[in-house]
Amino acid sequence: MTQASFTDLGSHSVVLVHGLDGDPVETWEHITAGTKSQRRTVWPEDLLPKILPRVRVLSFGYNGDMYRSNSVAGIRGNAGALLSHLKSHRYGVDQTRPIVFVAHCLGGLIVKQASPYLHLTLPSAEV
């Protein structure tokens, strides 16, 4: 059995799914306070392409506000929306490109709910 290295992910799609009270961009950022200004680093946008220039990064956003939400989507509804967005964003590109999910908190439950249906929605994808 061989083990894949991190650099083998170069031709993959990385799909980010934020968690409860998260944001599709701000969840993945780090702000460093400097002496004169703050520096904002969004690792999927600023750092990942430097080490994996061919990787494709997608960030799925949903209403994860647990107190001020009037959304009725729930985990199943958001899982369906994730599958729909993946299908539309992969249209016209290499659809055999493997997918790696990076999920946080509630995002992990959404990915888990969607996972049994991935091969039906994206039949040529390796997940």
N, C-alpha and C positions, 0 to 999 in steps of 0.2 A: 504494500500500500504506500502510495506517495502522498506527501503533504504539500498542498499549494502554498506558495508564498504570497505575501501581501502584494507584490508587484504583478502577480498573475491576474489581479483584478482590473488591469488596464482597459480591457475591452468590455467591461461590465457596465450595467446601469445600476447606480446606487439610488435607492428610493428612501427618503427620509420621512418619517411620520412622527410628528411631535406628540407630546403628552397632554395631560389635563392642564388647563390654563396656559397652554403653550402657544407658540406662533411658528409658522412654517419657516421663518428666517431667524427670528430672535432666539429661538430655542438653541440654535446651533452657533451662536455668536459669543465672543468673549470681548469684554471692554477692559482695556488696560488704561488706568489713570496715569497720565504723565505729568510732568511739571508744568507744561504749557497747555496741553490739550489731551483729550482722550483718543486712544487708538482702538478702532473697532475691527475685529477679525471674525469673519464668518468662515469657519474651517472648511465647509464643503466648497465654498466659492473661492477662498483665498489660498488655502493650503493644499487641499486634495489635488487640484490640477497640476501643482508643481511636482508631485511625486508620481501621479498617474494621469498624464496628459490626455489619454484617450477615454478616460472614464466619463460617463454621462450621469449627471446628478439631477435628480428630480426631487422636489419637496412637496409633499401632499399636505394641504391645509384644510382644516375643518374647524367648526366652532367647538372648541374645547373649554369654553368658559363655564365653569360649574355653577356660578351664582347668578350671572346676568344673562343667561342664555334662554332664548325662547325656541331653540331648536328642538324638534321632536325626532331627529334622525336616529340617535342612539348608535350603539356599536354596529348593529347589522346595517343600518342605513349608511353609515360612514364607510363600512367595508365595501358596500356596493358602489359607493361614490369613488372609492379608491380604485376598484377594478375598472370602472368606467373611464376614469382619468388616465389610468395606465394604458388602456386600450387606445384611447385617442392620442396620447402623447407618443405612442410607439408606432402609430400609423405612418408609413412612408419611410421608416428608418429600419435598420437591421433588427428584425423582430426575433432573431435567434439569439440576440445578445442576452447573456444571463443577467438575472436580477439579484441584487443583494439588498435586503431591507435593513435599515437602521431605525429602530423604533424606541420610543421612550414612553414609559408609563401606559396610559390609555392607548397610545399609538400601537403598543405591542398587542393589545387585545384586538384592536381593529385589524392588524395584519393577521393575527391568528384566525379571526373570523373569516377573513378573505381567502386565506391560504387553501382551503379545499377546492375553491372555485377558480384558482389561478390558471390551471391547465385547461379549463373550459373556456375562459375568457381570452387567454394568451396561449393557444395550443403549441406554438413553436418556441416558447420561452423556457429556459432552464432556470429554475428558482432554487 
